Amino acid sequence: MDDVRLLGAADVRALAARLDVAPTKRLGQNFVHDANTVRRIVRLADVQAGERVLEIGPGLGSLTLGLLEAGAVVIAVELDRRLAEALPATVADLAPAAADRLTVVAGDALRVPVPDAPVRLVANLPYNVSVPVLLRLLADVPSLAAAVVMVQAEVGERLAAAPGSKIYGSPSVKAAWYGRCTIAGTVPRGVFWPVPNVDSVLVRFERGPARGDTVLRDRVFRLVDAAFAQRRKTLRQALATAVGGTGAADALLRAAGVDPGERGERLGIEAFLALAEAAAPVLP
């Protein structure tokens, strides 16, 4: 590992002042300033020297430096152009021997092409876009085999929720299409600046075997969206609009081996997959 100095609380505030950055809730900017937390995240992600790691929203560079300290080759995608432009200089100052292992991409993680086929995602994702960003990356960057992301507790618990639980929903099913999400730990509020008024957790993701092509995936997701559009409705009612009426929905559900009186929040990804395969004639 190269000699890297991680950011502390004073460093984070000084960098923000120098760059005239006032953290905004709109961009979900809560910067980590605790070296132990950074190293813990990197360790939980099992980052290996030489691996290509994707980081979304590096901000002032706290986690970026931790990834470089572990020997990773980092592709950092940052929406805030000021932060994107400043990050290489921060790394050159605090980790000069690792500077050539950093690539910064200025742009929106929901749209920007991701270069260099990273194998891991390690990121602090803002609340308002965390699920869309994660699902987009899992869909569009098939080289990603694993991830550890820091998200608000509400989001993380929903991603990792099991069928039948109160918080199980469409993000739970859609994430399960790609692999398995589990809660890897909690993160104290005090390691952030500014201190958030919500709790955060670490979500670990491991990609599973491919379940099908994009046509089948899109069909599964359409059924998932219909099933969860109005909670507490039976699947016979919830899927009626999508497949051509309650009679068609009843027949589809029975063909897939699903009770038409069941509710979507009790179905796992395998059941939705069976529904999508049975629905091929009406949902091409």
N, C-alpha and C positions, 0 to 999 in steps of 0.2 A: 504494500500500500504506500502511496505517496504521502509526503508530509502535508497535511491539510489542517488549517485552523477553522473550527466551526464557529458559527455566529452565537454570541451571547445576547442578553437583553440590551446592553448598552450599544452593541454593534448594530442591532436591528433598528433601534431608535435613531442612531447617528446616520445610518444609511438612508432611512426614510426622510430625515431632515435634509440631508444633502441632495436627495432626488426630488424634494418637495412633494413627497407622497403622503397623502392623507388617506389612510385605509377606509375603503367604502364598503358598506353593507351590500350595495348592488353587485359588486364584483366578488363578494364573499372573502374579503381580504382580512384574514386573521393570521398573522405571521408567527411561526414557531420560533422560539428563542432559546430553547432548552436542548443542550447537546445530548444529554442522556436520552431524551425522547427521540431525537433524530436517529441516534445509533440504535435504539430499540426498534424503530420502524424498519430500518435497513436490515437489522438482524432477523426480524420476523419475516421480511420479504425474501430472505435467503439469497441476497444478492451476492454473486460471485465475481471475482476479478475478471475483467475482459468481456463480461456480458453487456449487451445493449439494453439499456433501461430507459423507458419512456417516463417522463415526469410532466404532469399537467399542472400549470399554474405555479411555477417555481417561486414567484414573488421576489423576495430579496435574496433568495439563494440558500436558505438554511438547510433544506433537505437535499438540494443539489450538491452542496459541499459534503454532506454525509454519504451520498451515493458515490461521489468521486473518491472519498476517503477509502471506501470499500473496493475501489479499483474498477468501478463500472464505467462503461462508455455511455454518456447521458445525452438523450435527445429531449430537450426541454421546450415545451410549447407554452407560450405566455401571451395572453390577450392584451395586457397593458403594455403598450409599445415602449414607454419609458423604462419599465422594469426589464423588458426584453433586451433593450439596448444597453442597460447597465450591468446585466448579469455577467457577461464575459469579463468585464473589468474587475468585478468583485472576485471572480474565480482566479483571475490572473494575479490578484493581490494576495489572496488567502491560500491558494493552491496552485502556485505557478507551474509545478511539474505536471499537473493534471489538466491544464487549460486546453490541451489539444484533444482531450477526450470529451469535450462539451460541444454540442451543436444546439444553438438556440433558434427556434422557429417562432416568429411573431405571427400570431393569428388565433382564430377561434377554434378551440379543440373540437367543436361540433362539426367543423367543415374542413379544416386545413389538412392537406395530405401529410401523412407521417412517414418520414424517410427511414431507411436503414433497417427495417424489419426488426424492431425491438422484441425481446423475448419476455420482458417483465414490465409491468406498470407499477410505479410507486408514486403516490400523489396525495396531496391535500386538496380535496375537491369541495368547491363551494356548494352550499345547500341547494340553490335554485337550479343548478344544472348537473348535479352529481350523477343522477340516474341516466339522463339522456347522454351525457358524455361517456359514461362507462359502457352503456349498451352500444353506442356508436363505435367506440374503439374495439369492443369485442367482435363486432360485425365486420369492421373494415380493416382491422389489423390482425389477420389470422395467426401471425407469428407470436402474438402474445399468449404465452402458456400459463402465466400466473400473474397475480397482482396482490398488492396490499394498498388499500386506499383508506385515507382518514376522512370520515364524513360525519355529519351530525348523527347522533344516536338514533333518532327516529328513522332516518334513511337507511342506516346500516342494519337496524333490526328488521326493517321491511325486506331488504335484499336477502337476508339470511333466513327469513321466516319459513316455517313449514306449513303445508296444507292444513287447514282447519283452525289455525291460530287467528286471533282477532286482527293482527296486523298483516296477514298474508294478503297479497294483492298482485296486480299485473306486473310490477317490477320483480317480484319474487319469482314468478313463472318465467318471465323473459330472461332473467339472469340464469335461471336453471337450464334454459335451452343450450347455453354455452358451457356450463360447468357448475361447480359447487361453490357457494358462498358461505362462509362461517364468520362469526365474530371472533377476532383474534385478541381483543383487549379493549380497554377504555383509555381515554387520554384526558388528563386533568385540565381544567379550564385555564389554570394559572400558567401553562407553558406557552400560551398565545399572547400576542400583542396586536390589537387591543384584546382584552379578555372577553370572550363571547358570553352570552347569557344562556347558552344551551350546552348540553353535554356532547362529547364526540366519542366515536369508537373507531377501531381499526377493523376493516373487513378484509378477510383473505379470500381470494378467488383462485380456483384451480380449474383449468379448462379440461373438459371431458371429451370423449369421442364424438365425432361429428354425428348429429342427429338427422341430417338431411340437407338438401340444397336450399338456396335462397327462396325458391318458390314455396317449398313446404314451410320454411320458417315464416314467411310472410302470411301464409294461411293460418298457421298456429297463432301468430300475433293478432290477426284480425279476430279470431275466435276468443282469444284472451281478452282483448279490448271489449268485445261485446259482452262477455261473461261478467266482467267487473264494472261495466258502465253503470249498472244499478244494483248495488249489493242487496242481498236478501231475496232477490228474484230467483225463481227456479230456472234451471238452464233451458227448459222448454220455452219459457217466456223470454229469457235474456237473449237467446240465439235466434229468435223468430225473425227479427228484422234482417239479420245477416244472411239467413239461408232460405228465406221465402215463406215464412209463416210458421205457426206453432206446430202444424201437422208435419211439415218438413223437418223442423227441429226435433220433434219427437222421434221420427224415423231415423234421423242421423244419430241421435244419442243412443238409441237402442242398437243400431248397427255397430257402434263403437263400444258397446258393452257398458254404457253409462246410464244410470237411472235418470230419466227425464225430470224427476222431481228433486234432484240434487241441486246444490248451489255451487257456483264457480269457485268459491273460496275453499271448497273441500277437495278440489281436483289438483293433482300434481302434474308435472310436465308430461309424464307418460300418457296420462288420460287425455290431455289436450292434443298430444301427438296423434293418438288414435282417432280423436275427433277430426283432426285436420285431414288425415288420410281418408276417412269416410266421407268427408265433405268435398273431396276433389271434384266431383261432377258439378257442384253448385258454387264452389269457390276456386276457380281455376288459378 
